[in-house]
Structure formats: structure tokens, C-alpha cells
């Protein structure tokens, strides 16, 4: 081989800089193998005769996967940007389209990734030469000769895999990779552009089922397990040091099964109604001094850490416990966190009793329910 010499033991020595400049890409590629002690035992192209029907079928199959990936990525971009994504209540027009947003985005993105991966694997299996090589590994960094020859070896590999002359595969793969990259960029930037608070005080993340509509009274309903068994809660229904879970209820919903289900299924609806022992010392939050009714306090049941239900109440030390990650909130101090990963107090629901002696909500929560919020409304 021009520009290289073989010394003792059959080891190829590196050429000089002048010899390296005179070598062809094919010679550089062979030199890369010799310098790395690579012994090619077998190397045969998958299609020795170009242009056969089998080769065309294989090429169309690979291009088909890349095309499917490109179309899926394009569908993902379109769905992510233009599909109706803003919250629509189950009883409102457009709810079905809204409910399909997440499945459509997930399926199109997943199909784009899957088809792109299958296309790459299929191309490698169908067109890469069948090669068996043995190499002796060496420690230490690579020198200039190694870097030059490796690049030539990569170029030779590209030539051996015939990618240069496969226009259909190159275009479909480029479209798939390009659209997939655009989709990733839009998915990363999209959440920074959309504003969930654009409707101000009427934004969906601010409003729960405890908000009064058209001035209608919102009662506290006990969870009996029977949708038709409607029991509004009275103060005398609870013993000192007890707790029960309640849900919003309106008289207009009495025979509306869908509305009753919605009130109990909504993720931000459950509330813990707690009756403290008489004489218990309480520290109230500034601006929320009148949110309680006597010894009765109502807090959102949704943990402010990751949204688990705070299902446990210890009457002895007045602690509300979240069983998921062991956050603890002190009921006698506006449900502020005193242990665990939660850093925000449970939102308190302002309550009172109406003329008939039933608990009612005087307004919706004054802050967002659930985790990862730091905004508060004045």
C-alpha cells in the first residue's frame, strides 16, 4: 500500500504527512483498518447486482417507514398547534374534540418516533454490507493520522452502504428527521407560549366546582357511595375531632346524573371538612380570618406536592397526612405544611351555614388547587 510500511510483527507504521496528503480516500480507508489492527474476514454487499427488483422493494420499504414518520411528525405539529386544547366541560359543545387532544398528540408523536427508528434499523439490515471483522483494541488518544483515516473510513462505509445513490431514502429520511426535529422544538417551546391564565379570574385552573353559578347556593354533600343518596351536611352531623370528605352540590343538579358524576369526579372538587375540638387554639391566615364556621374548617383534599389525596387526619395533633409522600399539614394553622416535600398550604374553602342549617361555600377557593402553583389571588 502506497504511503505505509509494515514493520516487525506485521504492524503497519504511520505514513508521513506528505504521504498522507497523496493518498486517495480508498487508501485512507484501508489504512484506517491497518492502523487499528482490523482484520476484515468477510465483507459482502447485500445486493451485489444494482437495480434488481428485490433491491427496489427493499428501498421502497425503508422509504415507506421514513415517509410514515414524516407524516406522523407533521400530524403531530398540526395537532399540537391547531387541535382544540383549551378546557371544555363535559356538558359543553366541543368536549369530545378537547378530550381527544392528548391521545392524538401522543399517538402521532409516538408513531413518528417508532417509524423513524424502524426505518433506520430496516436500512441497516437491508443495505449495510455483511461484514465480519476482528480488531485488537488499544489504549490512549488518537493521533492526527487516526483521525484522518477514520473519517475516510466513514466515507467509505457510506459508499459501501449505497446511501449516496438512494434518493428516495435520503429524501424521506431527511423529511422524517426534519419534521421530527420541528415537532420536538414546538413541543419544547409550546408550553412557554400558551397562557393558561389568559381569561384572568375565569381561567379554568382558577375555577372549581365550588364556584357559584348565577348566584346558586353550593352545598356540601357527603360521600355516601350512592349517587342518588344526596345528604347535605349539617354541623351536628360531625363529632368533635372528626373529618369527612365532601363534594359540591346544587339543588338544580338533584336529578341530573351527569352533573352529579362530574361534581364527584372532578380532580379539584374533594374537600376535607374538619371539626376541631372545642377550645383548640387556631392560627388563621391573613385575609382568611372568616373562612371557618366555628370549629369547622374546610381544606382542599388535593396535596400541594403532587396532587395525591390527603386522606388522613390525626385528631390528637390536628395533622392532615398525605399517604403518598408523607407530607403533613397542620389543620390548626391554615393547613400549612410542617413535614415532607409539600411547600404550600392546602387551599382553604370559605364556608358558613345557611338558614336551614346546612353547610354552604361562600365562594370558590381563593387560590389554585393542586400542586406546582405559587400564584395567589388577592
VENLINLIN-V498081 format. One record per residue. N is the residue number from 1. RES is the residue in one small letter. OMEGA is omega in degrees with one decimal (* if undefined). Layout:
<<N,RES,OMEGA> <N,RES,OMEGA>>
This chain:
<<1,x,-177.4> <2,x,174.2> <3,x,179.7> <4,x,178.5> <5,x,179.5> <6,x,-178.2> <7,x,-179.5> <8,x,179.3> <9,x,177.6> <10,x,-178.9> <11,x,-178.7> <12,x,178.8> <13,x,-177.0> <14,x,177.5> <15,x,175.8> <16,x,-179.8> <17,x,179.8> <18,x,178.1> <19,x,-179.1> <20,x,-179.3> <21,x,-177.2> <22,x,-174.7> <23,x,177.0> <24,x,176.8> <25,x,179.3> <26,x,178.1> <27,x,177.1> <28,x,179.5> <29,x,177.7> <30,x,179.4> <31,x,178.8> <32,x,178.6> <33,x,-179.5> <34,x,-179.6> <35,x,179.7> <36,x,-179.1> <37,x,177.5> <38,x,178.5> <39,x,-178.7> <40,x,-179.7> <41,x,-176.7> <42,x,177.2> <43,x,-177.3> <44,x,178.2> <45,x,179.8> <46,x,179.7> <47,x,-178.3> <48,x,-180.0> <49,x,-178.7> <50,x,172.6> <51,x,179.1> <52,x,179.2> <53,x,178.8> <54,x,179.2> <55,x,178.9> <56,x,178.3> <57,x,179.1> <58,x,179.8> <59,x,178.4> <60,x,179.1> <61,x,178.8> <62,x,179.4> <63,x,178.5> <64,x,178.5> <65,x,178.4> <66,x,177.8> <67,x,177.5> <68,x,177.5> <69,x,-179.9> <70,x,179.4> <71,x,178.8> <72,x,178.0> <73,x,177.7> <74,x,177.7> <75,x,177.8> <76,x,179.9> <77,x,-179.2> <78,x,-179.4> <79,x,-177.8> <80,x,-176.0> <81,x,-168.0> <82,x,179.5> <83,x,179.6> <84,x,-175.8> <85,x,-179.0> <86,x,-171.7> <87,x,174.3> <88,x,-179.7> <89,x,-177.3> <90,x,-177.9> <91,x,-178.0> <92,x,176.2> <93,x,179.8> <94,x,-178.1> <95,x,-177.4> <96,x,178.2> <97,x,177.9> <98,x,-177.4> <99,x,179.7> <100,x,-175.1> <101,x,-178.4> <102,x,176.6> <103,x,-178.9> <104,x,178.6> <105,x,-179.4> <106,x,-178.1> <107,x,-178.6> <108,x,178.2> <109,x,179.3> <110,x,179.5> <111,x,177.4> <112,x,178.6> <113,x,-177.8> <114,x,-178.6> <115,x,177.6> <116,x,178.6> <117,x,179.3> <118,x,178.6> <119,x,179.0> <120,x,-179.8> <121,x,-179.7> <122,x,178.5> <123,x,179.2> <124,x,-176.7> <125,x,-173.6> <126,x,-171.2> <127,x,178.2> <128,x,179.5> <129,x,174.5> <130,x,-174.4> <131,x,173.3> <132,x,-177.6> <133,x,176.5> <134,x,-177.3> <135,x,171.5> <136,x,-176.3> <137,x,179.5> <138,x,177.1> <139,x,175.5> <140,x,-178.8> <141,x,179.2> <142,x,177.2> <143,x,-176.6> <144,x,179.7> <145,x,-179.7> <146,x,-179.2> <147,x,180.0> <148,x,-176.1> <149,x,178.1> <150,x,177.2> <151,x,176.8> <152,x,178.8> <153,x,176.9> <154,x,177.7> <155,x,178.0> <156,x,178.0> <157,x,176.9> <158,x,177.4> <159,x,-179.8> <160,x,-179.0> <161,x,174.6> <162,x,-178.7> <163,x,-175.5> <164,x,-176.5> <165,x,-178.4> <166,x,-174.6> <167,x,-177.7> <168,x,-179.8> <169,x,-179.1> <170,x,-178.5> <171,x,-179.7> <172,x,177.8> <173,x,177.6> <174,x,177.8> <175,x,-179.8> <176,x,-178.9> <177,x,-179.0> <178,x,-179.8> <179,x,177.8> <180,x,177.1> <181,x,176.9> <182,x,178.6> <183,x,178.2> <184,x,179.3> <185,x,179.5> <186,x,179.1> <187,x,-179.8> <188,x,-175.5> <189,x,-175.0> <190,x,-178.5> <191,x,179.2> <192,x,-177.7> <193,x,-178.1> <194,x,-177.1> <195,x,-179.3> <196,x,-177.1> <197,x,-172.9> <198,x,178.8> <199,x,177.7> <200,x,-178.2> <201,x,179.6> <202,x,178.1> <203,x,-175.4> <204,x,-177.9> <205,x,176.3> <206,x,-169.1> <207,x,174.8> <208,x,178.8> <209,x,179.4> <210,x,178.0> <211,x,179.4> <212,x,177.8> <213,x,-179.5> <214,x,176.1> <215,x,-178.9> <216,x,-179.2> <217,x,177.1> <218,x,-178.4> <219,x,171.1> <220,x,-178.0> <221,x,178.0> <222,x,178.1> <223,x,-178.9> <224,x,-176.7> <225,x,179.7> <226,x,-175.8> <227,x,-177.5> <228,x,-179.5> <229,x,-175.8> <230,x,-179.8> <231,x,174.5> <232,x,-171.4> <233,x,173.7> <234,x,177.0> <235,x,-177.2> <236,x,178.4> <237,x,-174.0> <238,x,175.9> <239,x,175.7> <240,x,-179.3> <241,x,-178.2> <242,x,179.4> <243,x,171.4> <244,x,178.4> <245,x,-179.4> <246,x,-178.9> <247,x,178.9> <248,x,-179.9> <249,x,176.2> <250,x,-179.8> <251,x,179.7> <252,x,-178.3> <253,x,-170.8> <254,x,-178.3> <255,x,179.4> <256,x,-175.1> <257,x,-179.0> <258,x,179.3> <259,x,178.8> <260,x,178.3> <261,x,179.8> <262,x,-178.5> <263,x,-178.6> <264,x,-178.6> <265,x,-178.0> <266,x,-176.1> <267,x,-178.4> <268,x,-175.0> <269,x,-173.3> <270,x,-179.8> <271,x,174.7> <272,x,174.7> <273,x,-174.0> <274,x,173.0> <275,x,178.9> <276,x,175.2> <277,x,179.6> <278,x,178.0> <279,x,179.4> <280,x,178.8> <281,x,-175.7> <282,x,172.3> <283,x,-176.2> <284,x,179.4> <285,x,179.5> <286,x,-179.5> <287,x,-178.8> <288,x,-175.9> <289,x,-177.6> <290,x,-178.8> <291,x,-177.4> <292,x,172.4> <293,x,-177.1> <294,x,-179.9> <295,x,-175.7> <296,x,-179.2> <297,x,-178.6> <298,x,179.5> <299,x,174.3> <300,x,-179.2> <301,x,-176.0> <302,x,-177.4> <303,x,-178.8> <304,x,175.8> <305,x,-179.5> <306,x,172.6> <307,x,176.4> <308,x,177.5> <309,x,176.4> <310,x,-166.2> <311,x,-172.2> <312,x,177.4> <313,x,178.8> <314,x,-175.0> <315,x,-175.6> <316,x,-179.5> <317,x,175.3> <318,x,178.6> <319,x,174.1> <320,x,-172.8> <321,x,171.7> <322,x,-174.7> <323,x,-176.1> <324,x,-176.2> <325,x,171.4> <326,x,171.4> <327,x,179.2> <328,x,-178.4> <329,x,-177.2> <330,x,-175.9> <331,x,-178.7> <332,x,177.2> <333,x,177.6> <334,x,176.7> <335,x,177.3> <336,x,-179.5> <337,x,179.3> <338,x,179.8> <339,x,175.0> <340,x,-173.1> <341,x,-179.2> <342,x,-178.0> <343,x,-177.0> <344,x,179.8> <345,x,174.6> <346,x,178.3> <347,x,-179.6> <348,x,179.4> <349,x,178.3> <350,x,-174.9> <351,x,172.1> <352,x,179.1> <353,x,-178.7> <354,x,-176.5> <355,x,179.3> <356,x,177.3> <357,x,179.1> <358,x,175.2> <359,x,175.3> <360,x,174.7> <361,x,179.6> <362,x,175.6> <363,x,174.1> <364,x,173.5> <365,x,179.0> <366,x,176.0> <367,x,-176.8> <368,x,177.8> <369,x,175.6> <370,x,-174.1> <371,x,168.4> <372,x,175.4> <373,x,174.2> <374,x,179.7> <375,x,174.5> <376,x,175.7> <377,x,-178.7> <378,x,*>>
